Amino acid sequence: MTRKRETILPGGRGLTFWGQWLVAITLAILLLGALAIIKTGELGTPYRTLAVFAVLASVPAYALLRVYDKRHGYLTGLGRLLGGWLLLLAGLTAVAFVTKTSELFSREVTLTWALLGFAIQAGTYLPLQHVSRRYHQKLQTERTSLIVGTGDLALELADKLVRQRHEPLVGLVASDRSELPSNSLYPVLGGLEHLRALIAEHNIRRLYIALPLAEAEQIEGLYIDLLDANVDVVWIPDLASMMLLNHSVSDIGGLPAIHLNESPLTAYPTAAFTKAAMDRVFALLALLALSPLMLTIALLVKRSSPGPVIFKQKRHGWNGQVIEVWKFRSMRMHDDQVVKQATRNDDRITPIGRFIRRTSIDELPQFINVLQGRMSLVGPRPHAVAHNDYYTGKIDAYMTRHRIKPGITGLAQVSGCRGETETLDKMEKRVELDLAYINNWSVWLDLKILIKTPFTLLSKDIY
């Protein structure tokens, strides 16, 4: 299945987003005004300016985290609401710091607003989300549907309509009577010659065309024939046989375009800018906080064996460009002709090297790579160029994992795929997770991976 390109509101869909956002932000702004009046006796210019900035900045903050997406459960939605509120507060705090206007605001007012603002939004989120969900369910139950096609694509679509969207599906219509499914869970009501009669008999409101590419020539004829049938016609392209990456559908000057393979960093420029800004801010803060530890490790590495403190290895980065990834040197200097992954009880590893590899401290210099813009906090782990050359011909779409910046941590790492990949199966699993990350990338997913990362640092597979 492809998804509609969402360029303006990645997290909301039309009225669902705007309605809930309007209620939430209105209550938050009213709360801010009430607190300011109680504290200072008036709604001064600084607080009016803060209210305007909060309204404007809340749209991208809430949209990026998809706060009001009706597909979220209540707990997930509250978590995203909290993330959007914190992102908004962080942005407002940064603006106040840069403009040196933070002293114009009462700390009591701003702290109370930060706490009660989320509480009042959370209190309205649950009933509004419930109403929105019931409304969409009502629309779906009234949308009686029929599928043209009986192949694998049609059966997969039927499963999604019935089990995920709870849409009332009447059955299937065969485009070729000689290829009827023998064990389908969904009834085949007839052939194309019966289509108009079936639409009228069952009051069909939506017709899905799910034909294989070999039968694509029938689609235009079906569409023309049904223009006067008063039924919504939806074409589901048969793309199951293709290796898709971050696929979507967009509109280019009135022409529908199916994006089969696109980097998330170019597909969602606003979200990509947020990711880049978050990367650099967190990397800078991490370097400042960890500088005493990093200096200590640097001294210990220098004393452990002759050689540089920082080991720089050429690896592939975004779009396959070769970059230098920095690590604390954990091995004795050696001159291997072939790049070899570290193994358990590897005699090249120094005592301090074994400790910093086991605790992942050797990766800390990569925060500098993030500041340089070569890496991200979260993304597929970069592999040595020699390893990439080895696996490229052995694993399908292996180099596709470079369509996004490599990361210090990633979905594969927090899912247990760390350490040596001594078998092809292990590398295939890692690549599968890397591609899943690219296909499902969002700022929210990055935050979840960052939260999970500390709990995986002592994995038994790291050596």
C-alpha positions in Angstrom: 0.0 0.0 0.0 1.1 3.6 -0.6 0.4 6.5 1.6 -0.6 10.0 0.7 2.3 12.5 0.9 1.6 14.8 3.9 3.6 18.0 3.3 1.8 20.5 5.6 0.5 18.4 8.5 2.4 15.2 8.9 0.6 14.5 12.1 -3.0 15.5 11.5 -5.6 15.0 8.8 -7.8 18.0 8.0 -10.5 18.8 10.5 -9.3 16.0 12.9 -6.1 18.0 13.5 -7.4 21.5 13.4 -10.4 20.9 15.6 -8.5 19.2 18.4 -5.6 21.6 18.1 -7.9 24.6 18.3 -9.5 23.5 21.5 -6.2 22.5 23.1 -4.3 25.7 22.2 -7.2 27.9 23.1 -7.4 26.5 26.6 -3.6 26.7 27.0 -3.6 30.4 25.9 -6.5 31.2 28.2 -4.7 29.6 31.1 -1.6 31.6 30.3 -3.6 34.8 30.3 -5.3 34.0 33.6 -2.0 33.1 35.3 -0.5 36.4 34.1 -3.4 38.5 35.3 -3.4 36.7 38.7 0.3 37.3 39.2 0.8 40.8 37.7 -2.7 42.2 37.6 -2.7 42.7 33.8 -2.0 40.8 30.6 1.2 42.6 29.6 2.9 42.8 26.2 5.5 40.0 27.0 2.7 37.5 27.8 0.6 38.6 24.7 3.7 38.1 22.6 4.4 34.7 24.2 0.8 33.7 23.4 1.2 34.6 19.7 4.4 32.6 19.5 2.9 29.7 21.3 0.0 29.5 18.8 2.2 29.8 15.8 4.8 27.3 17.0 2.3 24.8 18.3 1.2 23.8 14.7 4.5 22.4 13.5 5.4 21.0 16.9 2.1 19.0 17.2 2.1 18.1 13.5 5.6 16.7 13.5 4.7 14.4 16.4 1.3 13.5 14.9 -0.4 14.3 18.1 -4.0 14.0 16.9 -3.7 11.1 14.5 -6.8 9.0 15.0 -4.9 5.8 14.6 -3.1 6.3 17.9 -4.3 4.6 21.1 -5.1 6.8 24.1 -1.8 6.2 25.9 0.2 6.7 22.8 -1.7 9.8 21.9 -1.1 11.3 25.4 2.6 10.5 25.1 2.8 12.3 21.7 0.8 15.2 23.2 3.4 15.4 26.0 6.2 15.3 23.4 4.6 18.0 21.3 4.1 20.2 24.4 7.7 19.8 25.5 9.0 20.5 22.0 6.9 23.7 22.0 8.2 24.7 25.4 11.7 24.0 24.4 11.3 26.2 21.3 9.8 29.1 23.3 12.6 28.8 25.9 15.3 28.9 23.1 13.7 32.0 21.6 13.6 33.7 25.0 17.2 32.8 25.7 18.4 34.0 22.3 16.5 37.3 22.5 17.4 37.8 26.2 13.8 38.3 27.2 13.4 35.5 29.7 13.7 38.0 32.6 10.4 39.6 31.5 8.4 36.6 32.6 7.5 35.4 36.0 9.1 32.0 36.7 6.0 31.1 38.8 3.7 31.8 35.9 5.8 30.0 33.3 6.4 26.9 35.4 2.7 26.7 36.4 1.7 27.1 32.8 4.0 24.4 31.7 2.5 21.9 34.2 -1.2 22.9 34.1 -1.0 23.5 30.3 -0.3 19.9 29.7 -2.8 18.8 32.3 -5.7 20.8 30.8 -4.8 19.6 27.2 -4.6 16.0 28.4 -8.0 16.4 30.1 -9.6 17.5 26.8 -7.6 15.1 24.6 -9.3 11.9 25.7 -13.0 13.0 25.1 -12.1 14.8 21.9 -10.2 11.8 20.6 -13.0 9.5 21.5 -15.6 11.7 19.7 -13.3 11.9 16.6 -12.8 8.1 16.6 -16.5 7.4 16.9 -17.2 9.9 14.1 -14.7 8.2 11.7 -16.0 4.7 12.7 -19.6 5.9 11.8 -18.4 7.1 8.4 -16.7 3.8 7.8 -19.6 1.7 8.7 -21.8 3.6 6.3 -19.3 3.1 3.5 -20.3 -0.2 2.0 -17.5 -1.4 -0.3 -16.7 -3.9 -3.0 -13.4 -5.0 -4.4 -12.7 -5.7 -8.1 -10.1 -8.4 -8.1 -9.5 -11.8 -6.5 -5.7 -12.1 -6.4 -3.3 -11.7 -3.6 -3.5 -7.9 -3.7 -7.3 -8.0 -3.5 -7.2 -10.4 -0.5 -4.6 -8.4 1.3 -6.8 -5.3 0.8 -9.9 -7.1 2.0 -8.0 -8.1 5.2 -7.0 -4.5 5.9 -10.5 -3.1 5.2 -12.2 -5.6 7.5 -9.7 -6.1 10.3 -8.0 -2.7 10.5 -10.5 -0.2 9.2 -13.7 -2.1 10.1 -15.2 -1.1 6.8 -18.2 -3.2 5.7 -17.0 -5.2 2.7 -19.7 -7.0 0.7 -17.3 -9.2 -1.3 -15.1 -9.5 -4.4 -15.7 -9.3 -8.1 -13.6 -11.5 -10.4 -12.0 -9.9 -13.4 -11.2 -13.3 -14.8 -13.7 -16.1 -14.1 -11.0 -18.7 -14.7 -9.0 -17.6 -11.7 -11.3 -17.6 -8.8 -9.8 -18.2 -5.3 -10.7 -21.6 -3.9 -10.2 -20.8 -0.2 -11.0 -17.1 0.1 -12.6 -15.8 3.3 -14.5 -13.3 1.3 -17.3 -14.2 -1.1 -16.9 -13.8 -4.9 -20.2 -12.3 -6.0 -19.7 -12.5 -9.7 -17.7 -11.2 -12.7 -17.3 -7.8 -14.2 -20.5 -8.3 -16.2 -22.4 -8.2 -12.9 -20.7 -5.2 -11.5 -23.4 -2.5 -12.0 -26.1 -4.8 -10.7 -24.1 -5.6 -7.6 -23.5 -1.8 -7.0 -27.2 -1.2 -7.1 -28.3 -4.3 -5.2 -25.9 -3.8 -2.2 -25.9 0.1 -2.3 -22.1 0.2 -2.7 -20.6 3.5 -1.8 -16.9 2.7 -2.5 -15.4 0.4 -5.2 -11.7 -0.6 -4.9 -9.9 -1.8 -8.0 -7.1 -4.2 -6.9 -6.0 -5.8 -10.1 -2.5 -7.2 -10.9 -0.3 -5.2 -13.3 -0.9 -7.8 -16.0 -4.6 -6.7 -16.0 -3.9 -3.0 -15.7 -5.4 -2.3 -19.2 -8.9 -3.0 -17.8 -8.6 -0.2 -15.2 -9.3 2.7 -17.6 -12.3 0.9 -19.1 -13.7 0.2 -15.7 -13.2 3.8 -14.6 -14.9 5.3 -17.6 -17.8 2.8 -17.3 -18.4 3.7 -13.7 -18.3 7.6 -14.0 -22.1 7.7 -13.8 -22.6 5.0 -11.2 -22.5 7.4 -8.2 -19.8 5.4 -6.4 -16.3 6.3 -5.2 -13.7 4.5 -7.2 -10.3 3.9 -5.6 -7.4 2.3 -7.5 -4.9 0.2 -5.5 -1.7 -0.1 -7.5 -0.1 -3.5 -7.5 3.3 -2.7 -6.1 3.8 -5.8 -3.9 6.6 -7.2 -6.1 8.7 -4.1 -5.8 11.2 -3.2 -3.1 9.7 0.1 -1.8 11.4 2.6 0.3 9.5 5.5 2.1 6.9 5.2 -0.7 4.0 7.6 -1.0 1.6 9.3 -3.4 1.8 13.0 -4.2 0.4 15.5 -6.7 2.7 17.3 -9.2 0.8 20.0 -11.0 -2.3 17.9 -11.1 -0.5 14.8 -12.1 -0.6 11.9 -9.6 2.9 10.7 -8.8 3.9 7.4 -7.0 7.1 7.8 -5.1 8.7 4.3 -5.1 12.0 5.2 -3.5 12.7 8.5 -1.7 14.9 9.5 1.2 12.9 10.8 4.2 15.3 13.7 4.5 14.1 15.0 1.1 10.5 13.9 1.3 9.8 15.7 4.6 12.1 18.8 4.6 10.5 20.4 7.6 10.8 17.3 9.7 14.3 16.7 8.4 15.3 20.2 9.6 13.8 19.4 13.1 15.9 16.2 13.1 19.1 18.1 12.2 18.5 20.8 14.8 17.8 18.2 17.4 20.9 16.2 16.5 23.2 19.2 16.9 21.6 20.5 20.1 21.7 17.1 21.8 25.3 16.4 20.5 26.6 19.7 21.8 24.9 19.1 25.2 26.3 15.6 25.3 29.8 16.7 24.5 29.7 19.4 27.3 28.3 17.0 29.8 30.6 14.1 29.0 33.8 16.1 28.4 35.4 15.0 31.8 34.7 11.3 31.0 36.0 11.7 27.4 39.2 13.4 28.6 39.8 10.6 31.1 39.2 7.9 28.4 41.6 9.7 26.0 44.4 9.6 28.6 43.8 5.9 29.3 43.7 5.0 25.6 47.0 7.0 25.1 48.7 5.1 27.9 47.3 1.7 26.9 49.4 1.3 23.7 51.2 3.3 21.1 49.0 5.1 18.6 46.5 7.9 18.2 43.6 8.4 20.7 41.0 8.7 18.0 40.5 5.9 15.4 39.1 7.2 12.1 37.6 4.7 9.7 36.1 5.4 6.3 32.5 4.4 6.1 29.5 5.1 3.9 27.2 7.9 5.0 24.1 9.6 3.5 23.5 8.7 -0.1 26.6 6.5 -0.1 29.1 9.3 0.4 32.3 8.2 2.1 32.8 9.8 5.5 35.2 9.4 8.4 33.6 8.0 11.6 35.5 8.7 14.8 35.9 6.3 17.8 38.2 6.0 20.7 40.9 3.6 19.6 40.2 0.2 21.3 42.8 -2.0 19.5 46.5 -2.1 19.3 47.9 -0.7 16.1 47.9 -3.4 13.4 48.2 -3.7 9.7 45.4 -6.0 8.5 45.1 -6.3 4.8 41.4 -7.1 5.2 39.0 -5.1 7.4 37.9 -7.6 10.0 35.1 -7.2 12.5 35.9 -7.5 16.2 35.2 -11.0 17.6 34.8 -12.4 21.2 38.3 -12.6 22.8 39.9 -10.7 20.0 43.6 -10.4 20.8 43.8 -7.0 19.0 41.7 -5.3 21.7 43.5 -3.6 24.6 42.3 -4.0 28.2 40.9 -0.4 28.3 39.6 -1.0 24.8 37.6 -4.0 25.9 36.0 -1.9 28.7 35.0 1.0 26.4 33.7 -1.3 23.7 31.7 -3.3 26.2 30.1 -0.1 27.6 29.9 1.7 24.1 32.1 4.5 25.4 34.3 4.1 22.4 31.4 5.6 20.3 31.3 8.9 22.2 33.6 10.8 19.7 30.8 10.3 17.1 28.9 13.2 18.8 31.6 15.3 16.9 30.6 13.6 13.7 27.0 14.6 14.4 28.0 18.3 15.0 29.9 18.1 11.6 26.7 17.0 10.0 28.1 13.7 8.8 26.0 11.6 11.2 22.8 11.7 13.1 21.9 10.6 16.6 19.6 7.9 15.3 19.9 6.1 12.0 21.4 2.9 10.5 24.8 2.2 11.9 27.5 2.9 9.3 29.6 0.0 8.2 33.1 -0.1 7.0 33.4 0.5 3.2 35.0 -3.0 2.8 32.0 -4.6 4.6 29.6 -2.7 2.4 31.4 -3.9 -0.8 31.2 -7.5 0.5 27.5 -7.5 1.4 26.2 -5.4 -1.6 25.9 -8.4 -3.9 24.7 -10.8 -1.3 21.7 -8.9 0.4 18.9 -7.3 -1.7 18.7 -3.5 -1.4 21.7 -3.5 1.0 23.0 -0.1 0.1 19.4 1.3 0.3 20.1 1.7 4.1 22.2 4.8 3.2 19.2 6.8 2.0 19.2 8.5 5.5 22.1 9.7 7.6 23.9 7.0 9.6 23.4 7.2 13.4 25.1 6.6 16.7 22.2 4.3 17.6 19.4 2.9 15.6 16.3 0.7 15.5 18.5 -2.4 14.8 20.6 -1.7 17.8 17.7 -1.3 20.3 16.1 -4.4 18.8 19.0 -6.7 19.7 21.0 -6.6 16.5 24.3 -5.5 17.8 27.8 -6.8 17.8 29.4 -9.1 15.2 27.4 -10.2 12.1 29.3 -13.4 11.5 26.5 -15.0 9.5 24.6 -13.6 6.5 21.3 -14.1 8.3 22.4 -11.7 11.1 23.3 -8.9 8.6 20.0 -9.5 6.7 18.1 -9.0 9.9 20.0 -5.8 10.7 19.3 -4.5 7.1 15.6 -5.4 7.4 15.4 -3.3 10.6 17.3 -0.4 9.0 14.9 -0.3 6.1 11.9 -0.5 8.5 13.4 2.5 10.3 13.6 4.5 7.0 10.1 3.5 6.0 8.6 4.5 9.3 10.9 7.4 10.2 9.6 10.3 12.3 10.9 12.5 15.0 8.8 10.6 17.5 10.5 7.3 16.5 13.9 8.9 17.0 12.9 10.0 20.5 11.7 6.4 21.3 15.0 4.9 20.1 17.0 7.4 22.1 15.1 6.6 25.2 15.6 2.8 24.7 19.3 3.1 23.9 20.7 3.3 27.4 19.0 0.1 28.3 20.8 -1.8 25.5 24.4 -0.6 26.2 25.4 -3.6 28.2 24.3 -6.2 25.7 26.1 -9.5 25.9 26.8 -9.3 22.1 29.1 -6.2 22.4 32.8 -7.0 22.4 
